[in-house]
Amino acid sequence: MEETSAIARLSEKVTQIVQDLHALKEENEHLRNEVVTLRAQNEAKDLEIGRLGDENTLKDIEIEEIVNKIESIL
């Protein structure tokens, strides 16, 4: 009777470990997908920051040209 009980407990623990393993695999896959999504969003934001930086530089040049024109008029 004790042997069956030990086997049943061992079987139960193995089943629980297998279920935990499957749950962890699913969570890992979900996290991998989330990382891929976040990397893509980060890349898009980096591109936007670069574009806005370039735009800002052009605006600074434009402002400098306007200031130079005003100074030449005065």
C-alpha positions in Angstrom: 0.0 0.0 0.0 2.8 2.4 0.9 4.5 1.7 -2.5 1.4 2.6 -4.4 1.1 5.7 -2.4 4.7 6.7 -3.1 4.2 5.9 -6.8 1.0 7.9 -6.9 2.7 10.9 -5.2 5.7 10.7 -7.6 3.3 10.5 -10.5 1.5 13.5 -9.2 4.7 15.5 -8.8 5.9 14.6 -12.3 2.5 15.6 -13.7 2.8 18.9 -11.9 6.3 19.5 -13.1 5.3 18.8 -16.7 2.3 21.2 -16.4 4.7 23.9 -14.9 7.1 23.3 -17.8 4.3 23.8 -20.4 3.1 26.9 -18.6 6.7 28.3 -18.5 7.2 27.5 -22.2 4.0 29.4 -23.0 5.0 32.4 -20.9 8.5 32.3 -22.5 7.0 32.4 -25.9 4.7 35.3 -24.9 7.6 37.2 -23.5 9.7 36.6 -26.7 6.8 38.0 -28.8 6.6 41.0 -26.5 10.3 41.6 -26.8 10.1 41.5 -30.6 7.2 43.9 -30.5 9.0 46.3 -28.2 12.1 46.2 -30.3 10.1 47.1 -33.4 8.5 50.0 -31.5 11.8 51.1 -30.2 13.3 51.1 -33.7 10.3 53.1 -35.0 10.8 55.6 -32.2 14.5 55.9 -32.9 13.7 56.6 -36.6 11.2 59.2 -35.5 13.7 60.8 -33.1 16.3 60.9 -35.9 13.8 62.5 -38.3 12.7 65.1 -35.8 16.4 65.9 -35.0 17.1 66.5 -38.7 14.0 68.6 -38.9 15.1 70.6 -35.9 18.5 71.1 -37.4 16.9 72.4 -40.6 14.7 74.8 -38.6 17.8 76.1 -36.7 19.5 76.8 -40.0 16.4 78.5 -41.3 16.2 80.7 -38.1 19.9 81.5 -38.4 19.3 82.6 -42.1 16.4 84.8 -41.0 18.5 86.4 -38.2 21.3 87.1 -40.7 18.8 88.7 -43.1 17.4 90.9 -40.3 20.9 91.9 -39.2 21.9 92.8 -42.8 18.8 94.9 -43.2 19.6 96.8 -39.9 
